[in-house]
Amino acid sequence: MRYAKLTQRIAGDGAAAWDIHYRALALQAEGKDILLLSVGDPDFDTPAPIVEAAIDSLRAGHTHYADVRGKLALRQAIANRHRQRSGQAVDADQVTVLAGAQCALYCVAQCVLDPGDEVIVAEPMYVTYEAVFGACGAKVVPVPVKPENGFRVCPRDVAARITSRTRALALNSPHNPSGASLPRATWEALAELCIAHDLWLISDEVYSELLYDGEHVSPGSLPGMAERTATLNSLSKSHAMTGWRVGWVVGSSELAAHLENLALCMLYGSPDFIQDAAVVALEQQLPELDSMREAYRQRRDLVCEQLAGCPGIKVLKPDGGMFVMVDIRETGLSAQAFADRLLDSQGVSVLAGEAFGPSAAGHIRLGLVLGNEALADACQRIARCAAASMQVQAHA
């Protein structure tokens, strides 16, 4: 049977990046001692008040169709939180609730990009970006961000890649995979480019509440940017709600109307009881959130301390997020070869940097998704793998 060309555009390296994670899961299912650091799924439980709100909503019979845009109470809660954190003037009509930030990104791409349009993306990039933009026929134009510059994008490099076909700039800060955040001066320079060239800015801010160093700047709050910025966010990382699939877009009212039309023919609204729980997540003071954030910060510091000075390893300390990039180039192995050896010999699963783009070659990404004791154990195993690889290289 014949399949649409779309199936080719959404496959490829991004989809294959998870192969090592699936292999690790299979080994774990066999009873092997495997430490999974390859996926950004928090090891914390969703805070109990959020869970109870969902249960109460279910018992109240909130199991029918909900507002396709997202129920008003939730959109108001999102607008309030975004306004408080960014200073951007936002109301509920500028918010569209979707099934996680991944769905939000897909919908925005479909609504602002046409086949042949170019979208400039910082590379290394999150593994689904290329497929998402490819799904609507757009061309991804990577702008390399180097480890020597802390994986931070340079506005001059962006400017050099703008053509008559450029339609959008897509960035996430803190960045995935590196955890690097962009300072205000960089955002201001990027905003000037967007305004001068009439570009959309797709701002992925899912790690904005997991920032440990520096200031989070939401570019939609900058002068002249509100109408041309689509801000993506979710509860997945900040509230340990990956499986709940609650995300949203903050943009112009016009963009929200287009997103609603797409949601109408694709999603038809998020479950009402999940939205009720999301309102509690956004409006209640939940001490668990501060505890989780502090735990991630401590884990980041622990990894950096444990791996400091280890032969063949250089750690890049992230500003935020829940990942740490580790430079293993001195081992003489590619990141994929190192990741495979690490899983096979030490039982630790990480993602190879090449999965995110060539600028991350020679790096592995490990998730801060285990407790301190297990994470310290994982670091010791990584160090052993690196040392063994160095010995093999020395005798080659």
Backbone torsions as a table, in degrees:
resi	resn	phi	psi	omega
1	MET	NA	152.2	-179.3
2	ARG	-89.6	138.9	176.2
3	TYR	-115.2	156.4	179.3
4	ALA	-67.3	153.7	177.9
5	LYS	-62.6	-21.1	176.2
6	LEU	-53.6	-37.8	-176.5
7	THR	-61.6	-28.7	177.1
8	GLN	-77.8	-34.9	-177.0
9	ARG	-73.2	-23.6	-177.9
10	ILE	-99.0	1.0	177.1
11	ALA	-99.5	-166.4	175.0
12	GLY	106.0	-155.6	-171.7
13	ASP	-60.6	-36.5	-178.5
14	GLY	-60.7	-45.1	179.3
15	ALA	-68.5	-35.5	-178.0
16	ALA	-73.9	-16.2	-176.1
17	ALA	-59.7	-27.1	-175.7
18	TRP	-85.5	-0.2	-175.3
19	ASP	-57.2	-42.1	-177.5
20	ILE	-67.1	-33.3	177.5
21	HIS	-65.8	-43.5	179.2
22	TYR	-65.7	-35.5	177.3
23	ARG	-65.5	-39.4	178.5
24	ALA	-65.0	-40.2	177.8
25	LEU	-61.6	-40.5	179.0
26	ALA	-64.5	-40.8	178.0
27	LEU	-65.4	-38.9	178.3
28	GLN	-63.9	-39.6	179.2
29	ALA	-65.0	-24.6	176.7
30	GLU	-80.2	-2.5	179.2
31	GLY	95.9	6.4	179.4
32	LYS	-72.9	153.5	178.4
33	ASP	-81.5	94.2	-175.0
34	ILE	-119.6	130.3	174.5
35	LEU	-103.0	113.3	-174.8
36	LEU	-90.1	111.2	176.9
37	LEU	-123.0	19.7	-169.5
38	SER	-98.8	-4.6	-178.9
39	VAL	-138.2	146.4	-176.1
40	GLY	-87.8	55.2	177.7
41	ASP	-104.5	113.1	-177.2
42	PRO	-54.3	143.0	177.5
43	ASP	-88.0	1.8	178.1
44	PHE	-86.7	151.1	172.4
45	ASP	-78.2	149.7	172.2
46	THR	-58.8	133.8	-179.5
47	PRO	-51.4	138.8	-172.9
48	ALA	-55.8	-41.1	-180.0
49	PRO	-59.3	-31.3	178.4
50	ILE	-70.3	-44.1	178.9
51	VAL	-62.3	-44.8	-179.7
52	GLU	-62.8	-35.9	178.5
53	ALA	-63.8	-38.9	177.3
54	ALA	-65.8	-42.3	179.2
55	ILE	-63.8	-44.6	178.8
56	ASP	-60.9	-39.8	-180.0
57	SER	-66.1	-41.5	176.9
58	LEU	-61.3	-45.3	-178.5
59	ARG	-67.4	-24.9	177.6
60	ALA	-82.0	0.0	176.1
61	GLY	85.7	19.5	-179.3
62	HIS	-83.5	66.1	-175.8
63	THR	-124.9	21.5	-178.1
64	HIS	-107.8	-173.5	179.4
65	TYR	-60.6	141.0	175.9
66	ALA	-111.0	170.4	176.2
67	ASP	-55.5	128.2	-176.8
68	VAL	-59.6	-35.1	179.7
69	ARG	-75.6	-15.2	-169.1
70	GLY	110.5	140.6	-175.9
71	LYS	-65.8	149.1	-172.2
72	LEU	-56.8	-42.7	-178.2
73	ALA	-59.5	-39.2	179.8
74	LEU	-72.3	-42.7	179.8
75	ARG	-63.9	-34.8	175.6
76	GLN	-67.0	-40.7	179.0
77	ALA	-63.9	-40.7	178.2
78	ILE	-65.2	-45.4	179.8
79	ALA	-60.9	-42.9	179.8
80	ASN	-62.6	-45.4	-178.2
81	ARG	-65.6	-42.2	-180.0
82	HIS	-64.7	-41.1	179.7
83	ARG	-63.4	-43.1	-179.5
84	GLN	-65.3	-38.3	-175.2
85	ARG	-84.0	-28.3	-173.3
86	SER	-111.7	-23.4	-173.8
87	GLY	83.6	-2.1	179.6
88	GLN	-77.6	132.8	177.4
89	ALA	-72.4	113.4	-175.4
90	VAL	-138.4	141.5	171.9
91	ASP	-125.1	176.5	-172.8
92	ALA	-62.1	-28.5	-179.3
93	ASP	-69.1	-12.0	-179.7
94	GLN	-99.9	9.9	-176.8
95	VAL	-117.1	135.3	172.9
96	THR	-125.4	125.6	-180.0
97	VAL	-90.6	131.6	-178.1
98	LEU	-136.5	177.5	-173.6
99	ALA	-84.7	70.3	179.7
100	GLY	90.0	164.1	-179.6
101	ALA	-66.5	-28.4	177.1
102	GLN	-62.5	-46.5	176.6
103	CYS	-64.5	-38.7	178.4
104	ALA	-61.0	-44.1	178.4
105	LEU	-62.1	-45.2	179.8
106	TYR	-59.5	-45.3	-177.5
107	CYS	-66.5	-42.2	178.0
108	VAL	-61.5	-45.1	179.7
109	ALA	-58.3	-42.7	-179.6
110	GLN	-64.9	-29.9	-175.0
111	CYS	-90.4	-16.7	-177.4
112	VAL	-119.6	-9.8	-176.4
113	LEU	-119.0	138.0	175.0
114	ASP	-109.9	162.3	175.3
115	PRO	-54.8	133.0	-179.8
116	GLY	92.5	-15.8	176.0
117	ASP	-66.6	151.8	177.0
118	GLU	-107.6	138.7	176.4
119	VAL	-126.4	123.6	-178.7
120	ILE	-85.7	126.6	-175.6
121	VAL	-130.3	134.1	175.1
122	ALA	-64.0	133.1	-179.2
123	GLU	-124.9	124.8	18.4
124	PRO	-70.9	150.8	-176.7
125	MET	-130.5	158.8	176.5
126	TYR	-57.5	141.9	-164.8
127	VAL	-64.2	-20.4	-179.2
128	THR	-89.7	-10.9	-173.2
129	TYR	-57.2	-47.5	-175.1
130	GLU	-61.5	-41.5	179.4
131	ALA	-67.8	-38.7	-179.8
132	VAL	-62.0	-47.2	-179.5
133	PHE	-73.9	-33.0	176.2
134	GLY	-65.9	-29.4	-178.6
135	ALA	-60.1	-31.4	179.2
136	CYS	-98.2	11.3	175.8
137	GLY	81.5	9.0	178.7
138	ALA	-81.2	159.4	179.5
139	LYS	-105.4	124.5	176.1
140	VAL	-79.4	126.1	175.1
141	VAL	-109.4	103.4	-176.9
142	PRO	-74.8	140.0	170.7
143	VAL	-113.8	107.1	-174.8
144	PRO	-60.9	134.9	172.2
145	VAL	-118.9	118.8	-167.9
146	LYS	-90.8	149.5	175.9
147	PRO	-61.2	-29.8	179.4
148	GLU	-64.6	-21.6	176.5
149	ASN	-106.7	22.6	179.0
150	GLY	66.7	22.8	-178.4
151	PHE	59.3	31.0	178.0
152	ARG	-101.5	136.8	-177.7
153	VAL	-71.5	145.2	177.6
154	CYS	-107.8	123.5	-179.0
155	PRO	-55.4	-32.9	178.9
156	ARG	-63.0	-38.3	178.8
157	ASP	-67.2	-36.4	176.0
158	VAL	-65.0	-48.1	-178.3
159	ALA	-57.3	-37.9	-177.7
160	ALA	-67.6	-16.7	-177.2
161	ARG	-104.3	0.8	179.5
162	ILE	-78.8	128.3	177.7
163	THR	-126.9	-177.5	178.0
164	SER	-66.8	-16.4	-179.3
165	ARG	-97.3	-5.0	-179.4
166	THR	-67.3	130.2	-177.4
167	ARG	-118.1	-27.4	-173.5
168	ALA	-154.7	159.3	172.0
169	LEU	-122.3	128.4	-178.9
170	ALA	-119.9	121.5	-178.1
171	LEU	-138.7	151.7	170.4
172	ASN	-127.6	136.2	-178.9
173	SER	-144.8	122.3	-6.0
174	PRO	-56.1	146.8	-172.3
175	HIS	-79.7	142.6	169.8
176	ASN	-113.7	116.2	28.9
177	PRO	-101.3	-8.3	-164.6
178	SER	-86.4	-23.3	-175.4
179	GLY	80.9	5.4	178.5
180	ALA	-73.1	140.8	176.4
181	SER	-113.7	153.1	-177.6
182	LEU	-95.4	132.5	178.1
183	PRO	-74.8	164.5	-176.3
184	ARG	-57.0	-41.2	-177.6
185	ALA	-60.7	-38.2	177.9
186	THR	-66.2	-44.8	178.5
187	TRP	-61.5	-39.8	179.8
188	GLU	-64.1	-40.4	177.3
189	ALA	-66.2	-39.7	177.4
190	LEU	-66.8	-37.6	177.4
191	ALA	-62.1	-40.6	177.9
192	GLU	-60.2	-39.9	177.7
193	LEU	-65.2	-42.8	-179.9
194	CYS	-61.5	-42.6	-179.3
195	ILE	-68.9	-44.8	-177.2
196	ALA	-63.7	-33.8	-175.5
197	HIS	-108.5	9.5	177.8
198	ASP	54.8	55.8	-177.6
199	LEU	-107.0	150.0	165.9
200	TRP	-77.1	147.8	170.1
201	LEU	-118.3	116.7	176.0
202	ILE	-98.7	109.7	-173.1
203	SER	-108.6	107.9	-179.3
204	ASP	-90.4	110.6	-172.4
205	GLU	-118.8	32.6	-174.2
206	VAL	-67.5	-20.3	179.0
207	TYR	-103.4	12.8	-173.8
208	SER	-63.5	-27.7	179.8
209	GLU	-90.2	2.4	174.7
210	LEU	-116.6	53.6	178.0
211	LEU	-108.2	126.9	-174.6
212	TYR	-105.8	-28.5	-179.5
213	ASP	-131.3	135.3	176.9
214	GLY	92.0	-171.7	-175.6
215	GLU	-116.4	133.1	174.4
216	HIS	-82.8	127.3	177.1
217	VAL	-114.1	123.5	175.4
218	SER	-94.8	111.1	-169.7
219	PRO	-62.9	-21.2	176.5
220	GLY	-63.1	-17.1	-179.9
221	SER	-85.1	-8.6	-178.1
222	LEU	-78.9	153.0	-178.0
223	PRO	-55.0	130.8	176.8
224	GLY	79.0	4.7	-173.3
225	MET	-106.0	-15.3	-173.8
226	ALA	-59.1	-41.5	-175.4
227	GLU	-76.3	-17.5	-175.3
228	ARG	-115.0	9.3	-179.3
229	THR	-113.4	131.3	170.5
230	ALA	-109.1	110.9	-178.2
231	THR	-96.0	123.3	-179.7
232	LEU	-105.1	138.0	176.6
233	ASN	-155.2	172.8	-179.4
234	SER	-162.0	177.7	176.0
235	LEU	-100.6	0.7	-170.1
236	SER	-58.4	-51.1	-174.0
237	LYS	-88.9	-46.3	-174.6
238	SER	-66.1	-30.5	-175.3
239	HIS	-117.0	10.5	-177.8
240	ALA	54.3	51.8	-175.6
241	MET	-126.8	39.5	-177.0
242	THR	-57.8	-40.5	-176.6
243	GLY	-79.0	-8.5	-178.6
244	TRP	-80.2	-23.9	178.9
245	ARG	57.2	63.3	176.1
246	VAL	-120.2	111.9	176.0
247	GLY	-140.9	174.7	-177.9
248	TRP	-159.3	166.7	173.0
249	VAL	-122.3	132.0	169.0
250	VAL	-108.0	124.3	-178.9
251	GLY	-158.6	-156.2	176.6
252	SER	-76.1	162.1	176.4
253	SER	-62.5	-34.2	179.0
254	GLU	-66.2	-44.3	176.7
255	LEU	-62.0	-41.0	179.6
256	ALA	-59.9	-37.3	179.3
257	ALA	-66.0	-40.8	177.8
258	HIS	-67.4	-40.2	178.2
259	LEU	-63.7	-36.9	177.2
260	GLU	-62.5	-42.5	179.1
261	ASN	-62.1	-39.8	178.4
262	LEU	-68.1	-43.0	178.5
263	ALA	-61.8	-32.8	-179.1
264	LEU	-62.0	-37.6	-177.2
265	CYS	-98.6	1.3	-176.3
266	MET	-124.9	-46.5	-171.4
267	LEU	-112.5	-40.0	-178.0
268	TYR	58.0	39.4	172.2
269	GLY	91.6	145.3	175.2
270	SER	-83.1	152.3	-178.1
271	PRO	-56.0	136.4	-175.0
272	ASP	-59.9	-42.4	-176.4
273	PHE	-67.8	-31.5	175.5
274	ILE	-69.8	-38.6	177.8
275	GLN	-65.8	-37.6	176.6
276	ASP	-61.5	-41.8	177.4
277	ALA	-64.8	-37.7	-179.8
278	ALA	-64.8	-34.0	176.1
279	VAL	-61.1	-44.5	177.6
280	VAL	-62.1	-41.9	180.0
281	ALA	-58.5	-37.5	-175.1
282	LEU	-87.5	-26.0	-171.7
283	GLU	-103.8	-26.8	-178.4
284	GLN	-83.9	149.8	172.3
285	GLN	-80.4	110.0	-174.7
286	LEU	-114.6	106.9	-179.4
287	PRO	-61.4	-22.6	179.7
288	GLU	-60.1	-30.5	-177.4
289	LEU	-65.8	-44.2	177.7
290	ASP	-65.6	-37.2	179.4
291	SER	-64.8	-42.7	179.1
292	MET	-64.6	-44.2	-179.1
293	ARG	-61.4	-43.5	179.3
294	GLU	-66.0	-36.6	178.0
295	ALA	-63.3	-42.8	177.9
296	TYR	-62.7	-41.8	178.8
297	ARG	-61.3	-44.1	179.6
298	GLN	-64.2	-38.7	179.3
299	ARG	-66.0	-41.1	175.9
300	ARG	-56.7	-48.2	-178.4
301	ASP	-65.1	-38.5	179.2
302	LEU	-61.4	-46.8	-179.8
303	VAL	-61.0	-45.4	-179.6
304	CYS	-62.2	-38.5	179.5
305	GLU	-71.9	-42.4	-176.7
306	GLN	-65.7	-36.3	-174.8
307	LEU	-95.4	-5.9	-180.0
308	ALA	-63.0	130.2	176.3
309	GLY	79.3	0.4	178.9
310	CYS	-72.3	136.3	-179.7
311	PRO	-56.6	133.5	176.2
312	GLY	81.1	3.5	-172.4
313	ILE	-128.8	138.6	170.4
314	LYS	-135.9	125.3	-176.5
315	VAL	-96.7	136.2	175.4
316	LEU	-103.3	109.6	-175.8
317	LYS	-71.6	120.4	-177.6
318	PRO	-81.2	152.6	174.1
319	ASP	-74.1	-31.1	-176.3
320	GLY	-163.9	-167.2	-179.1
321	GLY	83.1	-164.4	-176.3
322	MET	-131.2	31.0	179.0
323	PHE	-136.7	156.8	172.8
324	VAL	-129.8	132.0	174.8
325	MET	-92.1	135.0	-178.3
326	VAL	-123.7	124.1	179.3
327	ASP	-83.7	116.8	-177.9
328	ILE	-117.3	20.6	-175.0
329	ARG	-61.4	-31.0	-178.3
330	GLU	-68.1	-14.0	177.5
331	THR	-74.1	-15.8	-177.8
332	GLY	84.5	-1.1	179.2
333	LEU	-100.4	152.3	167.6
334	SER	-69.9	161.3	-179.3
335	ALA	-62.5	-38.1	-179.7
336	GLN	-67.2	-41.6	178.5
337	ALA	-64.6	-39.7	178.6
338	PHE	-65.7	-43.9	-179.7
339	ALA	-61.4	-41.5	178.6
340	ASP	-65.0	-43.9	179.5
341	ARG	-64.8	-39.1	-179.8
342	LEU	-62.8	-41.4	179.0
343	LEU	-69.4	-45.1	-175.6
344	ASP	-70.9	-37.5	-174.0
345	SER	-96.8	-26.1	-174.3
346	GLN	-123.8	-8.9	177.9
347	GLY	71.5	33.2	177.1
348	VAL	-120.7	129.6	-178.3
349	SER	-105.4	121.3	176.1
350	VAL	-134.2	167.3	175.8
351	LEU	-99.1	142.0	176.7
352	ALA	-76.6	140.0	-178.4
353	GLY	-59.6	-31.9	-179.3
354	GLU	-59.2	-22.8	178.1
355	ALA	-62.2	-24.3	-177.9
356	PHE	-99.2	-8.1	179.2
357	GLY	136.8	159.4	-174.4
358	PRO	-63.5	-24.1	-179.9
359	SER	-68.9	-16.4	177.5
360	ALA	-100.4	11.8	177.7
361	ALA	-57.9	141.3	-179.7
362	GLY	80.4	11.3	177.8
363	HIS	-125.6	151.2	170.0
364	ILE	-116.8	151.2	176.5
365	ARG	-111.6	123.1	177.0
366	LEU	-116.2	140.4	-178.1
367	GLY	-89.6	143.0	178.6
368	LEU	-88.1	57.1	-168.9
369	VAL	-116.0	21.0	174.0
370	LEU	-129.5	157.9	176.7
371	GLY	-64.3	168.3	-172.9
372	ASN	-58.2	-42.4	-177.5
373	GLU	-64.7	-46.8	179.6
374	ALA	-67.0	-36.7	-179.6
375	LEU	-67.8	-39.5	176.2
376	ALA	-63.1	-40.0	176.7
377	ASP	-60.6	-44.4	179.3
378	ALA	-60.6	-41.2	179.5
379	CYS	-63.2	-39.6	178.2
380	GLN	-64.3	-38.1	178.6
381	ARG	-68.2	-40.0	177.6
382	ILE	-62.4	-43.0	179.0
383	ALA	-62.7	-40.6	178.3
384	ARG	-63.8	-41.0	179.5
385	CYS	-63.9	-43.0	179.5
386	ALA	-64.5	-43.6	-179.5
387	ALA	-63.5	-41.8	178.9
388	ALA	-65.0	-39.6	179.0
389	SER	-65.0	-38.1	178.0
390	MET	-64.3	-38.1	179.8
391	GLN	-66.8	-41.5	177.7
392	VAL	-61.8	-43.0	180.0
393	GLN	-63.8	-39.2	-177.8
394	ALA	-65.9	-30.1	-177.8
395	HIS	-97.5	2.2	-178.6
396	ALA	-75.3	NA	NA
